[in-house]
């Protein structure tokens, strides 16, 4: 099925992308974490309901948690 001019109809190809997440304890109560999403930084269509909606670009989250 060919895509419609408004982008709301058409096939969405299947894609595989990689996310990585890790964490490490730094103290008895503290932990740091890292999450990398869309490692290959590929852009692809994820939705056509409101027209063509692209995937998110590569995204890095870094943070820490502490228990009190």
N, C-alpha and C positions, 0 to 999 in steps of 0.2 A: 504494500500500500504506500503510495507516494504521500509525502507530507503536504498538508493543505497550506495555502498561502498565509493563513493566520497562525500557523504553527500548532493548532489545537488537535489535529488529527495526523496520524502516521505512526509507523512502527518506531519503537525505541529499542535500539540494539542492546544486547546484553554486554555488560562490562564487568571485569573483576578489578578491584583496586585493593591496596594494602594499607592497613592501619597498624601502628605499633604502639604498645603501651608498656611502661615499666615503672616500678617503684622500688625504693630502697629505704630501709630503716636507718636513721641517722642517730637517734637516741632511743631510749626505752619508750618514750612517748611520742617521738617525732618520726615522720616519714616524708620523703620528697618523691614526687612523681613527675613523669614526662609522658606525654601522649602526642604522637605524630599521626595525623590523618591524611589520607590521600598522598602517600609517600611519593608516588610517581608524578604527582601534580598534573594528572590527566583531566581534561575537560570533556564532559559528555552530557547528554540530555537525561535528566532525571524525572521530568514531569512535562506534560503537555496540556494540563487542564486550563491554565491561564496563558497559553502560548508556550514557547520554548523556555524551560527553566533549566539553566546549566548547573552542573555540580559545583560544590565548593572547591576553592583552590587548596593547595597544601596548607595545613593548619597545625600549629604547634602550641600545646598547652603545657605549662610548667607550673608546679605549685607545691605546697607543703601542707601537711596536716599535723596537728598536735592534740593529744588527749590530755585533759586536765583531771 
